[in-house]
Amino acid sequence: MSKRDLTPLEARVLAVLVEKESTVPDSYPLSANALTAGCNQKTARDPVMDVSEAEVLATVEELKSLSLVNTVSGSRVLRYEHNFARGLGVPGAAMALLTQLMLRGPQTAAELRQNTERLHRFADVSSVEGFLDELAAREQPFAIKLAKAPGAREARWAHLLCGPVSSAEQAASVAAPRDEEVALQRVELAALKAEVASLRSLVDRMAAELGITP
């Protein structure tokens, strides 16, 4: 483990290096420009960031001091590679899970299995949960299982590389599925109301044809 908790930007830089190693291997190790673009990417990121190249380079220097990032020389442009697995002492499968948690925020085991597909292929959700349980059971835990949202089928997981998950983050994780559930209930209620109105109209027409007064 690094000597201290990571900052959100340090976690983003590290996770982007791991992600791009698998998704764009021809461009890896990354230049400062490519690394900055990856940090500011609008898709598959939560939260979305807007950081400068200078901020990214300063962050890279901090990660180098923690032995989590290395500079690669030999080309016209300096490039950077991660040292995630060795620096944190985790296997590749666990590294993939932590990477996605750092990039996208809290997720269920099923979501993690889908989102890590290009980094590591898990046989099933149970294997994902097994690695998450190991990360949570470490002497210094790297992951935590959040409280299950009311009505949700699965609990979400979060990483702890930036320190404990705040109560606000936990509340947001719980509230999101609940909001989705309420929205779904509203749609179902509207559909039921429309169906009742349609049936009522049909009954009225049949009654009129038969000369029956409702």
MIVOMI-469490 format. One record per atom (N, C-alpha, C): residue in one letter; x, y, z. Coordinates in pm, whole numbers, padded with zeros to 5 digits, always signed. Layout:
BEGIN
AXYZ/...
//
This chain:
BEGIN
M+00085-00119+00000/M+00000+00000+00000/M+00088+00124+00000/S+00039+00233-00064/S+00114+00358-00061/S+00122+00409+00083/K+00215+00501+00107/K+00240+00549+00242/K+00126+00636+00296/R+00034+00676+00212/R-00078+00761+00254/R-00196+00738+00161/D-00310+00797+00199/D-00427+00790+00110/D-00399+00871-00016/L-00458+00829-00126/L-00444+00902-00252/L-00544+01016-00257/T-00510+01120-00332/T-00606+01226-00360/T-00696+01178-00474/P-00812+01240-00495/P-00898+01199-00607/P-00827+01206-00743/L-00745+01308-00763/L-00674+01319-00891/L-00566+01213-00903/E-00497+01183-00795/E-00397+01075-00798/E-00464+00943-00834/A-00581+00917-00775/A-00654+00794-00805/A-00696+00792-00952/R-00738+00907-01004/R-00780+00914-01145/R-00662+00889-01238/V-00551+00954-01212/V-00432+00936-01298/V-00388+00790-01298/L-00380+00731-01182/L-00337+00591-01171/L-00433+00498-01244/A-00563+00521-01225/A-00663+00436-01288/A-00663+00451-01440/V-00642+00573-01488/V-00638+00595-01633/V-00521+00520-01695/L-00406+00521-01629/L-00290+00448-01681/L-00319+00298-01691/V-00385+00244-01589/V-00419+00101-01592/V-00519+00074-01704/E-00621+00158-01714/E-00724+00139-01816/E-00666+00143-01957/K-00588+00247-01985/K-00538+00267-02121/K-00435+00162-02162/E-00369+00101-02064/E-00275-00006-02097/E-00347-00119-02169/S-00473-00144-02132/S-00551-00251-02193/S-00635-00205-02311/T-00689-00082-02303/T-00781-00037-02407/T-00712+00025-02528/V-00597+00090-02508/V-00521+00148-02620/V-00374+00111-02606/P-00342-00019-02614/P-00204-00063-02591/P-00101+00000-02685/D-00142+00039-02806/D-00048+00099-02901/D-00001+00237-02857/S-00080+00302-02769/S-00045+00436-02722/S+00018+00434-02584/Y+00032+00315-02527/Y+00083+00302-02390/Y+00231+00266-02392/P+00311+00320-02302/P+00286+00419-02197/P+00233+00551-02253/L+00164+00628-02169/L+00095+00748-02214/L+00181+00874-02204/S+00161+00963-02301/S+00221+01096-02292/S+00140+01179-02194/A+00193+01293-02153/A+00121+01380-02061/A-00010+01426-02123/N-00010+01453-02253/N-00131+01498-02322/N-00239+01389-02321/A-00198+01267-02354/A-00294+01155-02357/A-00345+01124-02217/L-00259+01134-02119/L-00298+01107-01980/L-00399+01212-01932/T-00375+01337-01968/T-00468+01444-01930/T-00604+01424-01996/A-00602+01385-02123/A-00728+01359-02195/A-00805+01245-02129/G-00732+01143-02084/G-00797+01031-02017/G-00859+01071-01884/C-00792+01162-01814/C-00845+01210-01685/C-00971+01293-01705/N-00976+01369-01816/N-01089+01457-01844/N-01197+01393-01929/Q-01183+01266-01957/Q-01280+01194-02040/Q-01421+01211-01982/K-01518+01230-02070/K-01656+01254-02025/K-01736+01126-02007/T-01696+01019-02073/T-01768+00893-02062/T-01695+00798-01967/A-01770+00710-01901/A-01714+00611-01809/A-01632+00675-01698/R-01675+00791-01652/R-01605+00862-01544/R-01707+00917-01445/D-01680+00898-01318/D-01763+00955-01212/D-01674+00981-01091/P-01646+01108-01059/P-01700+01227-01125/P-01623+01263-01251/V-01684+01345-01337/V-01614+01399-01454/V-01522+01509-01403/M-01398+01511-01453/M-01300+01611-01409/M-01262+01703-01523/D-01206+01817-01487/D-01153+01913-01583/D-01022+01966-01526/V-00913+01894-01554/V-00783+01929-01496/V-00685+01966-01606/S-00587+02045-01571/S-00486+02088-01669/S-00372+01986-01677/E-00294+01999-01783/E-00178+01910-01798/E-00077+01935-01687/A-00066+02060-01644/A+00027+02093-01535/A-00015+02022-01406/E-00145+02018-01380/E-00195+01949-01260/E-00168+01799-01269/V-00186+01744-01388/V-00162+01601-01407/V-00014+01569-01386/L+00075+01652-01441/L+00218+01628-01426/L+00263+01640-01280/A+00206+01734-01208/A+00239+01747-01066/A+00192+01623-00990/T+00078+01571-01030/T+00023+01450-00968/T+00109+01329-01000/V+00157+01322-01123/V+00245+01213-01163/V+00370+01211-01073/E+00424+01328-01044/E+00543+01334-00958/E+00512+01280-00819/E+00394+01310-00768/E+00355+01256-00637/E+00342+01105-00642/L+00284+01054-00750/L+00267+00909-00764/L+00402+00839-00783/K+00495+00907-00847/K+00630+00851-00861/K+00696+00838-00724/S+00673+00935-00636/S+00731+00929-00502/S+00672+00816-00419/L+00552+00770-00458/L+00487+00657-00391/L+00515+00525-00461/S+00599+00529-00564/S+00636+00409-00643/S+00515+00348-00713/L+00421+00434-00752/L+00302+00386-00822/L+00304+00419-00971/V+00393+00510-01011/V+00405+00549-01152/V+00554+00561-01186/N+00588+00523-01309/N+00725+00534-01358/N+00729+00619-01484/T+00839+00689-01505/T+00862+00763-01629/T+00938+00674-01725/V+00894+00672-01850/V+00959+00591-01953/V+01030+00685-02049/S+01161+00673-02061/S+01238+00757-02152/S+01270+00679-02278/G+01339+00744-02371/G+01378+00675-02494/G+01302+00723-02615/S+01204+00810-02596/S+01132+00867-02709/S+01139+01019-02699/R+01090+01086-02803/R+01097+01233-02805/R+01010+01294-02695/V+00906+01223-02656/V+00813+01272-02554/V+00819+01180-02432/L+00825+01238-02314/L+00823+01157-02193/L+00688+01086-02182/R+00693+00960-02142/R+00570+00883-02125/R+00567+00822-01986/Y+00447+00782-01947/Y+00428+00735-01810/Y+00354+00601-01807/E+00398+00516-01715/E+00335+00386-01696/E+00307+00365-01547/H+00209+00280-01519/H+00172+00256-01379/H+00255+00140-01321/N+00258+00136-01190/N+00320+00027-01116/N+00220-00019-01009/F+00093-00024-01051/F-00020-00047-00960/F-00007-00177-00883/A-00001-00289-00955/A-00005-00420-00889/A+00109-00437-00789/R+00230-00402-00830/R+00345-00418-00739/R+00342-00313-00628/G+00306-00191-00664/G+00307-00084-00566/G+00205-00103-00455/L+00090-00163-00490/L-00014-00185-00389/L-00021-00330-00343/G+00053-00417-00407/G+00057-00557-00366/G-00074-00629-00389/V-00134-00610-00507/V-00260-00678-00540/V-00246-00752-00673/P-00321-00862-00692/P-00318-00933-00819/P-00390-00855-00928/G-00371-00898-01051/G-00430-00827-01165/G-00581-00815-01160/A-00648-00921-01114/A-00795-00918-01107/A-00842-00810-01009/A-00777-00803-00894/A-00813-00702-00795/A-00780-00563-00846/M-00669-00550-00919/M-00631-00422-00976/M-00739-00374-01073/A-00795-00463-01152/A-00900-00426-01247/A-01023-00373-01174/L-01060-00439-01065/L-01177-00396-00988/L-01155-00259-00926/L-01039-00239-00863/L-01009-00111-00801/L-01003+00000-00906/T-00950-00032-01022/T-00942+00067-01131/T-01080+00117-01169/Q-01173+00025-01188/Q-01308+00065-01226/Q-01379+00141-01114/L-01354+00104-00991/L-01414+00177-00879/L-01358+00320-00872/M-01230+00337-00905/M-01170+00470-00905/M-01219+00554-01022/L-01250+00488-01133/L-01294+00561-01252/L-01442+00595-01249/R-01525+00501-01198/R-01670+00515-01210/R-01745+00530-01079/G-01676+00521-00966/G-01744+00530-00839/G-01807+00399-00797/P-01887+00399-00689/P-01946+00276-00636/P-02028+00200-00741/Q-02012+00066-00740/Q-02082-00020-00834/Q-02114-00153-00769/T-02212-00223-00824/T-02242-00358-00777/T-02141-00454-00836/A-02136-00574-00783/A-02044-00676-00835/A-02076-00707-00981/A-02205-00710-01014/A-02245-00738-01152/A-02199-00627-01246/E-02214-00503-01202/E-02168-00390-01284/E-02016-00394-01301/L-01946-00429-01195/L-01800-00438-01202/L-01756-00546-01299/R-01824-00659-01297/R-01788-00766-01390/R-01800-00718-01535/Q-01906-00645-01563/Q-01927-00593-01698/Q-01825-00486-01733/N-01799-00395-01641/N-01712-00281-01670/N-01564-00316-01674/T-01526-00429-01614/T-01385-00470-01616/T-01353-00564-01732/E-01451-00587-01819/E-01436-00686-01926/E-01307-00670-02005/R-01267-00547-02035/R-01149-00524-02118/R-01019-00524-02036/L-01033-00522-01904/L-00914-00525-01818/L-00887-00665-01765/H-00997-00734-01727/H-00985-00870-01675/H-01120-00938-01689/R-01122-01058-01741/R-01248-01130-01758/R-01272-01223-01639/F-01379-01194-01569/F-01418-01277-01456/F-01517-01384-01504/A-01502-01504-01452/A-01588-01615-01495/A-01734-01588-01461/D-01758-01531-01344/D-01895-01503-01301/D-01893-01397-01191/V-02011-01357-01147/V-02021-01254-01044/V-01962-01303-00912/S-01974-01433-00887/S-01920-01488-00762/S-01769-01467-00752/S-01699-01480-00864/S-01554-01459-00861/S-01521-01312-00835/V-01604-01223-00887/V-01586-01080-00859/V-01603-01055-00710/E-01708-01111-00653/E-01735-01094-00510/E-01622-01153-00425/G-01563-01262-00472/G-01453-01323-00398/G-01334-01229-00387/F-01298-01164-00497/F-01186-01069-00494/F-01222-00946-00413/L-01346-00900-00422/L-01389-00785-00344/L-01383-00815-00195/D-01426-00935-00159/D-01420-00976-00018/D-01276-00977+00033/E-01183-01023-00053/E-01042-01026-00014/E-00989-00883+00006/L-01029-00793-00084/L-00985-00654-00071/L-01040-00590+00056/A-01161-00629+00093/A-01224-00573+00213/A-01168-00633+00341/A-01114-00754+00331/A-01066-00825+00450/A-00919-00800+00481/R-00851-00723+00397/R-00709-00694+00422/R-00692-00620+00554/E-00571-00630+00609/E-00542-00558+00733/E-00569-00409+00716/Q-00532-00357+00598/Q-00569-00221+00560/Q-00660-00235+00439/P-00792-00234+00461/P-00888-00263+00353/P-00875-00168+00234/F-00893-00224+00115/F-00890-00145-00008/F-01030-00123-00063/A-01129-00197-00014/A-01266-00186-00064/A-01364-00206+00050/I-01485-00155+00030/I-01588-00167+00133/I-01723-00190+00064/K-01804-00275+00127/K-01939-00299+00076/K-02032-00199+00142/L-02099-00117+00063/L-02185-00013+00115/L-02321-00070+00155/A-02393+00005+00235/A-02527-00037+00277/A-02617-00051+00154/K-02698-00155+00156/K-02787-00180+00042/K-02901-00078+00043/A-02930-00025-00073/A-03038+00072-00085/A-03173+00003-00066/P-03271+00072-00008/P-03404+00014+00008/P-03461-00032-00127/G-03499-00157-00135/G-03555-00209-00259/G-03453-00259-00360/A-03325-00231-00336/A-03221-00275-00430/A-03190-00422-00410/R-03161-00491-00519/R-03129-00633-00510/R-02984-00658-00468/E-02896-00564-00502/E-02754-00581-00472/E-02696-00457-00404/A-02598-00480-00320/A-02526-00368-00257/A-02415-00323-00351/R-02373-00198-00335/R-02263-00146-00414/R-02133-00151-00334/W-02024-00152-00409/W-01890-00152-00350/W-01820-00021-00383/A-01729+00021-00294/A-01649+00141-00315/A-01504+00111-00277/H-01410+00184-00338/H-01269+00166-00301/H-01235+00256-00183/L-01126+00223-00115/L-01083+00300+00002/L-00943+00358-00018/L-00897+00364-00142/L-00761+00413-00167/L-00749+00563-00141/C-00861+00633-00139/C-00859+00776-00106/C-00906+00800+00038/G-00906+00694+00118/G-00951+00707+00256/G-01093+00658+00273/P-01148+00669+00393/P-01285+00621+00420/P-01388+00686+00329/V-01491+00612+00296/V-01600+00666+00216/V-01683+00759+00305/S-01706+00880+00260/S-01780+00977+00341/S-01926+00938+00352/S-01991+00988+00456/S-02134+00960+00474/S-02215+01013+00357/A-02169+01125+00298/A-02240+01183+00184/A-02233+01090+00063/E-02114+01029+00041/E-02099+00937-00070/E-02184+00812-00049/Q-02187+00764+00075/Q-02270+00647+00104/Q-02417+00679+00082/A-02458+00797+00125/A-02597+00837+00109/A-02633+00850-00038/A-02540+00903-00118/A-02565+00917-00261/A-02579+00780-00326/S-02495+00686-00281/S-02501+00551-00335/S-02633+00485-00303/V-02684+00513-00183/V-02812+00454-00142/V-02928+00524-00211/A-02917+00656-00228/A-03028+00734-00282/A-03050+00708-00430/A-02943+00685-00505/A-02957+00670-00649/A-03051+00557-00689/P-03032+00434-00638/P-03124+00328-00675/P-03266+00356-00627/R-03275+00423-00510/R-03408+00452-00458/R-03482+00549-00551/D-03411+00649-00601/D-03470+00743-00695/D-03517+00671-00821/E-03435+00575-00869/E-03471+00499-00988/E-03597+00417-00960/E-03603+00361-00839/E-03718+00279-00803/E-03845+00364-00799/V-03837+00483-00743/V-03953+00573-00737/V-03998+00611-00877/A-03901+00639-00964/A-03934+00676-01102/A-04006+00562-01173/L-03957+00438-01149/L-04020+00321-01210/L-04162+00303-01158/Q-04181+00324-01029/Q-04315+00311-00970/Q-04411+00413-01031/R-04361+00533-01057/R-04445+00636-01116/R-04487+00597-01258/V-04393+00541-01333/V-04426+00497-01469/V-04531+00386-01466/E-04512+00290-01374/E-04607+00180-01364/E-04745+00229-01322/L-04749+00328-01230/L-04876+00383-01185/L-04947+00455-01298/A-04871+00530-01378/A-04931+00600-01492/A-04989+00501-01592/A-04917+00389-01613/A-04965+00287-01706/A-05094+00222-01655/L-05099+00198-01524/L-05219+00139-01464/L-05338+00234-01476/K-05315+00362-01452/K-05422+00461-01463/K-05476+00466-01606/A-05383+00460-01704/A-05425+00464-01844/A-05507+00340-01879/E-05466+00225-01825/E-05538+00102-01851/E-05678+00105-01789/V-05689+00158-01667/V-05820+00170-01601/V-05911+00263-01680/A-05856+00375-01727/A-05935+00470-01806/A-05985+00406-01934/S-05898+00325-01998/S-05936+00256-02121/S-06048+00156-02095/L-06037+00080-01986/L-06140-00018-01952/L-06272+00051-01917/R-06261+00165-01848/R-06382+00239-01810/R-06454+00290-01934/S-06376+00335-02032/S-06434+00384-02157/S-06503+00270-02232/L-06438+00151-02230/L-06496+00035-02297/L-06628-00006-02231/V-06631-00006-02099/V-06753-00041-02026/V-06865+00058-02057/D-06831+00187-02063/D-06931+00289-02093/D-06990+00268-02232/R-06905+00234-02330/R-06954+00212-02466/R-07045+00092-02472/M-07006-00018-02405/M-07087-00139-02405/M-07221-00112-02336/A-07218-00036-02229/A-07342-00004-02157/A-07435+00079-02245/A-07378+00172-02320/A-07459+00257-02408/A-07522+00174-02518/E-07446+00079-02574/E-07498-00007-02682/E-07612-00096-02631/L-07605-00139-02508/L-07706-00226-02449/L-07818-00146-02384/G-07807-00014-02384/G-07909+00069-02325/G-07912+00060-02176/I-07799+00030-02117/I-07790+00020-01972/I-07738+00152-01918/T-07808+00200-01817/T-07763+00324-01752/T-07666+00291-01639/P-07541+00339-01647/P-07443+00309-01540/P-07491+00358-01406/
//
